[in-house]
Amino acid sequence: MATRDPDRKRRQLMEAALAEFAEFGVAGARVDRLAQRAGISPGLVYSFAAGKEGLFEAVYEAIAEQTVNAVPIDADDLAEYAGRLHDAGQQHPQVMRFLTWYALESTERPAPDIVARSMQDKIASIEAAQQRGSVRRDKPAAEILALVLALANMWQHHTEDVNALVPPARQRATITDAVRRLVTPDWPADR
């Protein structure tokens, strides 16, 4: 006799949704194909989420929570934080592809609570590092965070012609060096 395991079904659905949305975005995703990937009935999809859009948001929130927990900020070493974010993106290209779709298709939506809270916590952490003198003070913490995040993910969203400019083996070092130069107080120009 088969036993019900809603947690397992939810995990299967989330994994299938990530794959479906990473490949097609929310507009091109199909619930029947998504359900087939998950090995569940299409009707069961709606018992876990409010349709395709609700599932798209749920996948985004799960990714955000996993990233916040797996790659915590170290405001006193923002270069290494950027390096770890880059590494996570390299290890999970499907997630990065999903995030690209999310950025394209979610321009009108406010950030989910976990993302908004995480950004505020990161800004506060950078502000504290600025007060300690380990991060330059001439730029607002929010601007520094935006630049660090952009640099950390700079090779995740480009085509091969841009990615080929710096060999993959050098990309992480290029990112960490750029962030170090960006955030270190009184960084000499030719160091």
PLY file of the C-alpha trace (Angstrom):
ply
format ascii 1.0
element vertex 191
property float x
property float y
property float z
element edge 190
property int vertex1
property int vertex2
end_header
0.00 0.00 0.00
1.42 3.39 -1.02
1.81 5.99 1.69
1.21 9.67 1.22
4.24 11.88 1.58
3.26 15.50 0.86
6.74 16.80 1.71
8.33 14.53 -0.89
5.71 15.55 -3.47
6.37 19.22 -2.70
10.13 18.71 -3.16
9.53 16.92 -6.44
7.25 19.73 -7.57
9.77 22.43 -6.59
12.61 20.64 -8.42
10.44 20.16 -11.51
9.27 23.77 -11.36
12.85 25.02 -11.16
13.75 22.97 -14.23
10.63 24.02 -16.16
10.94 27.71 -15.32
14.69 27.74 -15.95
14.05 26.37 -19.41
10.90 28.29 -20.40
10.27 31.13 -17.93
6.86 31.55 -16.37
5.17 32.54 -19.63
6.43 29.52 -21.55
6.08 26.97 -18.75
3.19 24.54 -18.92
1.53 23.03 -15.86
0.97 19.67 -17.55
4.64 19.40 -18.54
5.72 20.58 -15.09
3.48 17.97 -13.42
4.89 15.27 -15.67
8.45 16.28 -14.68
7.42 16.03 -11.02
5.62 12.74 -11.49
2.35 14.14 -10.14
-1.04 15.00 -11.61
-1.59 18.52 -12.97
-4.37 19.01 -10.44
-1.96 18.38 -7.58
0.15 21.33 -8.72
-2.71 23.63 -7.71
-2.91 22.11 -4.23
0.67 23.28 -3.57
0.60 26.70 -5.24
-1.75 29.29 -6.68
-1.12 28.36 -10.29
1.97 28.84 -12.37
2.69 32.35 -11.12
2.36 31.32 -7.47
4.72 28.42 -8.05
7.18 30.71 -9.85
7.21 32.98 -6.77
7.55 29.98 -4.43
10.60 28.74 -6.35
12.16 32.22 -6.20
11.58 32.48 -2.45
13.07 29.01 -1.90
16.16 29.96 -3.91
16.50 33.22 -1.98
16.24 31.43 1.36
18.76 28.77 0.34
21.22 31.40 -0.90
20.90 33.55 2.23
21.58 30.48 4.38
24.28 28.90 2.20
26.23 32.08 1.41
26.03 34.43 4.38
27.56 37.86 4.00
30.87 38.67 5.62
30.99 42.44 5.39
34.59 42.50 6.60
35.57 40.34 3.62
33.23 41.34 0.82
35.68 40.09 -1.79
35.43 36.51 -0.50
31.65 36.88 -0.13
31.49 37.82 -3.83
33.72 34.86 -4.63
31.41 32.47 -2.76
28.37 33.90 -4.58
30.19 33.38 -7.89
31.01 29.80 -6.89
27.37 29.11 -5.99
26.28 30.41 -9.38
28.81 28.21 -11.15
27.63 25.17 -9.19
23.96 25.84 -9.95
23.60 27.14 -13.52
19.93 26.14 -13.62
19.27 28.45 -10.66
21.07 31.30 -12.41
19.01 30.73 -15.55
15.83 30.77 -13.44
16.95 34.04 -11.81
17.48 35.57 -15.24
13.91 34.65 -16.17
12.72 36.01 -12.84
14.42 39.34 -13.45
12.85 39.54 -16.92
9.35 38.55 -15.87
8.99 40.11 -12.42
9.72 43.78 -12.98
6.41 44.96 -11.50
6.41 42.75 -8.39
7.75 43.90 -5.04
10.59 41.85 -3.61
9.44 38.98 -1.40
9.85 39.57 2.34
12.86 37.27 2.65
14.69 39.16 -0.09
13.81 42.60 1.28
14.86 41.55 4.81
18.07 39.99 3.54
19.02 43.13 1.62
18.37 45.32 4.65
20.44 42.98 6.84
23.30 43.06 4.32
23.21 46.83 4.13
23.29 47.06 7.94
26.21 44.63 8.01
28.14 46.73 5.49
27.33 49.90 7.45
28.75 48.25 10.59
31.89 47.27 8.65
32.19 50.86 7.47
32.04 52.02 11.08
34.79 49.52 11.98
36.89 50.89 9.12
37.10 47.66 7.11
34.94 49.01 4.24
35.33 52.41 2.60
32.94 55.07 3.85
32.71 57.36 0.83
29.94 55.29 -0.77
26.60 54.36 0.79
26.38 50.73 1.92
23.47 50.07 -0.46
25.59 51.13 -3.46
28.46 48.95 -2.31
26.12 45.97 -1.93
24.65 46.53 -5.40
28.12 46.63 -6.94
29.32 43.55 -5.03
26.27 41.56 -6.16
26.67 42.70 -9.77
30.35 41.77 -9.82
29.72 38.41 -8.14
27.24 37.44 -10.83
28.76 39.19 -13.81
29.61 36.02 -15.73
26.38 34.23 -14.97
24.20 36.18 -17.40
26.40 36.77 -20.43
26.88 35.05 -23.73
29.95 33.02 -24.58
31.66 35.92 -26.37
31.70 37.96 -23.15
32.49 34.96 -20.96
35.44 34.09 -23.20
37.15 37.41 -22.43
38.42 36.00 -19.13
39.14 32.28 -18.83
36.86 30.50 -16.34
39.86 29.68 -14.15
40.50 33.44 -13.72
36.94 34.68 -13.33
36.69 34.22 -9.56
40.04 35.91 -8.96
39.01 38.78 -11.23
35.81 39.24 -9.23
37.46 39.08 -5.81
40.22 41.47 -6.88
37.69 43.97 -8.26
35.58 43.82 -5.09
38.65 44.16 -2.89
39.70 47.28 -4.81
36.15 48.63 -4.66
35.62 48.28 -0.90
39.05 48.59 0.72
39.58 51.98 2.32
42.47 53.95 0.79
43.25 51.30 -1.84
46.36 52.43 -3.75
45.77 52.68 -7.49
48.76 50.54 -8.49
48.80 48.00 -5.72
0 1
1 2
2 3
3 4
4 5
5 6
6 7
7 8
8 9
9 10
10 11
11 12
12 13
13 14
14 15
15 16
16 17
17 18
18 19
19 20
20 21
21 22
22 23
23 24
24 25
25 26
26 27
27 28
28 29
29 30
30 31
31 32
32 33
33 34
34 35
35 36
36 37
37 38
38 39
39 40
40 41
41 42
42 43
43 44
44 45
45 46
46 47
47 48
48 49
49 50
50 51
51 52
52 53
53 54
54 55
55 56
56 57
57 58
58 59
59 60
60 61
61 62
62 63
63 64
64 65
65 66
66 67
67 68
68 69
69 70
70 71
71 72
72 73
73 74
74 75
75 76
76 77
77 78
78 79
79 80
80 81
81 82
82 83
83 84
84 85
85 86
86 87
87 88
88 89
89 90
90 91
91 92
92 93
93 94
94 95
95 96
96 97
97 98
98 99
99 100
100 101
101 102
102 103
103 104
104 105
105 106
106 107
107 108
108 109
109 110
110 111
111 112
112 113
113 114
114 115
115 116
116 117
117 118
118 119
119 120
120 121
121 122
122 123
123 124
124 125
125 126
126 127
127 128
128 129
129 130
130 131
131 132
132 133
133 134
134 135
135 136
136 137
137 138
138 139
139 140
140 141
141 142
142 143
143 144
144 145
145 146
146 147
147 148
148 149
149 150
150 151
151 152
152 153
153 154
154 155
155 156
156 157
157 158
158 159
159 160
160 161
161 162
162 163
163 164
164 165
165 166
166 167
167 168
168 169
169 170
170 171
171 172
172 173
173 174
174 175
175 176
176 177
177 178
178 179
179 180
180 181
181 182
182 183
183 184
184 185
185 186
186 187
187 188
188 189
189 190
